[in-house]
Amino acid sequence: NMRSFDVLINPRTPATEMEENSFPSKIFDYALSERAILTTPLKSLPLKIRDNLFEYKSNDREDVLVSLSALVYLPRESLTETGRQFSQSLRAEYNVTSLGIKVSNFLSDRAA
């Protein structure tokens, strides 16, 4: 059960074409748990959502360790609140209505 952890880690190779053009579906799973998430920067997510993620810059062992170590000193309530805010932001941005509008706008632009 993911809710039994304070922080969930989403390891991805940063700065690749795949990362820039794909949506990290694991993030949806993690968001449902409302737990803090440590991940590489996810350029496919809007900045307003990324504000509620903890990011490390590379998959270098030392970088991940430093980033994770910094989270150990944050109060559990702060980690939980960050995870909750991320979940709410993700749900607001990627719900049926907002996605329908985005698809409609995309198709309208293509037809024009």
C-alpha positions as CSV (number, residue, x, y, z in Angstrom):
1,N,0.0,0.0,0.0
2,M,1.6,3.3,-1.1
3,R,-0.1,5.2,1.7
4,S,2.2,3.5,4.2
5,F,5.2,5.5,2.8
6,D,6.0,9.1,3.4
7,V,7.7,9.6,0.1
8,L,7.4,7.8,-3.2
9,I,10.2,7.8,-5.8
10,N,9.6,8.1,-9.5
11,P,13.0,7.3,-11.2
12,R,13.1,8.5,-14.8
13,T,16.0,9.3,-17.1
14,P,15.9,13.1,-17.3
15,A,16.3,15.2,-20.4
16,T,15.4,12.6,-23.0
17,E,13.1,13.0,-25.9
18,M,10.8,10.3,-24.4
19,E,10.6,12.1,-21.1
20,E,9.7,15.4,-22.8
21,N,7.0,13.9,-25.0
22,S,5.3,11.3,-22.7
23,F,3.2,11.5,-19.6
24,P,4.6,9.7,-16.6
25,S,1.6,7.5,-15.8
26,K,3.1,6.2,-12.6
27,I,2.6,9.8,-11.3
28,F,-1.2,9.3,-11.5
29,D,-0.9,6.1,-9.3
30,Y,1.3,8.0,-6.8
31,A,-1.0,11.0,-6.8
32,L,-3.9,8.9,-5.7
33,S,-2.0,8.0,-2.5
34,E,-1.6,11.7,-1.7
35,R,2.0,11.1,-0.7
36,A,5.0,13.3,-1.4
37,I,6.8,12.4,-4.6
38,L,10.5,12.6,-5.4
39,T,11.2,12.5,-9.2
40,T,13.3,13.9,-11.9
41,P,11.9,17.1,-13.5
42,L,8.8,16.2,-15.5
43,K,8.7,18.7,-18.4
44,S,5.5,17.1,-19.7
45,L,3.6,18.4,-16.6
46,P,2.6,22.0,-16.3
47,L,4.8,24.1,-13.9
48,K,1.9,24.8,-11.6
49,I,1.6,21.1,-10.9
50,R,5.3,20.5,-10.6
51,D,5.5,23.0,-7.8
52,N,4.1,20.3,-5.5
53,L,6.8,17.7,-6.4
54,F,10.2,17.2,-5.0
55,E,12.7,17.0,-7.8
56,Y,16.2,15.7,-8.2
57,K,18.2,16.7,-11.3
58,S,19.9,13.5,-12.4
59,N,19.8,9.8,-11.7
60,D,23.3,10.0,-10.3
61,R,23.3,8.0,-7.1
62,E,24.7,10.9,-5.1
63,D,22.1,13.4,-6.4
64,V,19.2,11.1,-5.5
65,L,20.7,10.4,-2.1
66,V,21.2,14.1,-1.3
67,S,17.6,14.9,-2.4
68,L,16.1,12.0,-0.4
69,S,18.2,12.9,2.7
70,A,16.9,16.5,2.6
71,L,13.3,15.1,2.8
72,V,14.1,13.1,5.9
73,Y,14.3,16.4,7.9
74,L,10.9,17.7,6.7
75,P,8.0,17.2,9.1
76,R,5.8,14.3,8.1
77,E,2.8,16.7,8.0
78,S,4.6,18.9,5.5
79,L,5.3,15.9,3.2
80,T,1.7,14.8,3.5
81,E,0.4,18.2,2.7
82,T,2.6,18.5,-0.4
83,G,1.4,15.1,-1.6
84,R,-2.2,16.2,-1.0
85,Q,-1.7,19.4,-2.9
86,F,-0.1,17.6,-5.8
87,S,-3.0,15.2,-6.0
88,Q,-5.5,18.0,-6.0
89,S,-3.6,19.9,-8.7
90,L,-3.2,16.9,-10.9
91,R,-6.9,16.0,-10.6
92,A,-7.9,19.6,-11.5
93,E,-5.7,19.7,-14.5
94,Y,-6.4,16.1,-15.8
95,N,-10.1,15.5,-15.3
96,V,-12.6,14.5,-18.0
97,T,-13.8,18.1,-18.5
98,S,-10.4,19.7,-18.8
99,L,-9.1,16.9,-21.1
100,G,-12.3,17.2,-23.3
101,I,-11.6,20.9,-23.7
102,K,-8.0,20.3,-24.6
103,V,-8.9,17.6,-27.2
104,S,-11.6,19.8,-28.7
105,N,-9.2,22.8,-29.0
106,F,-6.6,20.5,-30.5
107,L,-9.0,19.2,-33.1
108,S,-10.3,22.7,-33.9
109,D,-6.8,23.9,-34.5
110,R,-6.1,21.0,-36.8
111,A,-9.3,21.5,-38.8
112,A,-8.6,25.2,-39.3
